[in-house]
Amino acid sequence: MAHSQALELLGNITPEQFLNEYWHKKPLLIRRAIPGFTGLLSPEELAGLACEDDVQSRIIEEIHGIWHAKHGPFNEEDFATLPEAPDSEHRWTLLVQSVNHFLPEASALLQQFNFIPHARLDDLMVSYAPDGGGVGPHFDSYDVFLLQGQGKRLWRISEQTDLTLIDGAPLRILQHFDTAQEWLLEAGDMLYLPPHLAHWGIAVSEGKTDCMTYSIGFRAPKEQELATEFLGFMQDKLSIDPAALTGRYQDDDLTPQAHPAEINEAMVQKVESILKKIQWSKQDIVAFLGTYLSEPKPDVLFEPNKKISKRNFVEKAKHTGLVLDIKSQMLFSESTFYLNAEAADFTGVSASLLQTLADNRKLDANDLITAHPLNEHLLQQLYDWYLAGFIHYA
């Protein structure tokens, strides 16, 4: 992508300008970000997804001012108990996570946001709400693009520093909200919000079409989570210079102490000096990030493809091309490629092909045909990924 080229998706500014002026800094309202966009699925289809066992979904209700949350999978009876007409005493919304894992069109929509690294992308959440519905005033710890599908939604933002939450609420809902700005978004409009900016979205149907909003969210792990996951990843990989070790713990300078149960300062210093010899490299950090950021969420499962011979796989791939499974995440650093937490090393033409697959989530048949002869190691890797269900014929 030419990041110096203005994008209609960003209100006719360039990705470079957006990242410099707005990303992580301030909100951006974009009218007609995707002209003609009214959504990717109907309310009935979204409700159908929420009834599936492998889909994460929630129904958020505000009943007489009290917030409630129910987790899917749901059934028809769950939806039958919700008011169809606007009800000021009982408002509700349906939230369905990771729609891009189940809808190819949703995965394609996310490709329009390729000016943000794939490693930062979380998922596409779709919400449905009748008039007045929403999840209340809140703030997120991550960046988000809020793309309006069918219907309308009123977005209010606040620059308040009071982030006190309602006690006992199932969501992080703010006790107080002071509106600084508000915008009514219609189909195709989009609002970008940086982290920690208080906001409040309210569905507006005006007796016509109910509201559906598409939220493109970006993951932002807590520093504590990153540190914990990294130490777990490095548990069997930490390197200690053998030449720096002197054997067992020694204290030939031991002296009597008043309290035999006390851990003395000399012992602390000796152990501290031993632990300082533990080292990790930049390559270890890259390997961790590639594995951690491409690892599927616990609820993600892949359906293996029907087993065929490698020869038949290669011949068909050259006719159809290959695509990543919509649940797959592929990243790379230099010559190492990470697909769903599995690492593989390639150089030269093979690396160029895999970069194309990672960036575009597909390899055209022509890409495979012109890269002749294909490296046997690459063919075996693609074949293994195919059998695992990580990639498919285009």
RADA-V232988 format. One record per backbone hydrogen bond with DSSP energy under -0.5 kcal/mol. NH is the residue of the N-H (numbers start at 1). CO is the residue of the C=O. If there is no record, write none. Layout:
BEGIN
nh;co
NH;CO
NH;CO
END
This chain:
BEGIN
nh;co
3;1
5;2
7;13
10;7
11;8
12;7
13;7
15;5
16;3
18;14
19;15
20;16
21;17
22;18
23;18
25;22
26;22
28;192
30;190
31;29
33;30
33;188
34;188
35;32
37;34
46;42
47;43
48;44
49;45
50;46
51;47
51;48
52;49
55;52
57;55
58;95
59;70
60;58
60;93
61;59
61;68
62;91
63;61
63;66
64;62
64;89
66;63
68;61
70;59
72;57
74;50
78;75
79;75
80;76
81;77
82;79
90;87
91;62
93;60
94;128
95;58
96;126
97;56
99;124
101;98
102;99
103;99
106;103
107;103
108;104
109;105
110;106
111;107
112;109
113;110
114;111
116;113
120;117
121;117
121;118
122;217
123;217
125;123
125;215
126;96
127;213
128;94
129;211
132;203
133;130
138;199
144;193
145;216
146;191
147;145
147;214
148;146
148;189
149;212
150;38
152;204
153;185
154;202
155;153
155;183
156;154
156;200
157;181
158;198
163;161
166;173
169;166
173;171
174;137
175;164
179;177
180;157
181;157
183;155
185;153
185;183
188;148
189;186
190;30
191;146
192;28
193;144
196;140
197;194
198;158
198;196
199;138
200;156
202;154
203;133
204;152
208;205
211;129
212;150
213;127
214;147
215;125
215;213
216;145
216;214
217;123
217;215
218;143
219;120
226;222
227;223
228;224
229;225
230;226
231;227
232;228
233;229
234;230
235;232
237;234
238;234
239;279
241;277
244;241
245;242
254;251
260;258
262;259
264;262
268;264
269;265
270;266
271;267
272;268
273;269
274;270
275;271
276;272
277;274
278;275
279;239
285;281
286;282
287;283
288;284
289;285
290;286
291;287
292;288
293;289
294;290
295;291
300;297
304;302
305;386
305;387
313;309
314;310
315;311
316;312
317;313
318;314
319;315
319;316
320;316
321;317
322;363
323;392
324;361
325;390
328;325
331;338
333;336
336;333
337;344
338;331
339;337
339;342
340;329
340;338
342;339
344;337
346;335
350;347
351;347
352;348
353;349
354;350
355;351
356;352
357;353
358;354
359;355
360;356
361;357
362;356
363;322
367;364
368;364
369;365
370;366
371;367
372;370
379;375
380;376
381;377
382;378
383;379
384;380
385;381
386;382
387;383
388;384
389;385
389;386
390;385
391;385
392;323
394;321
END
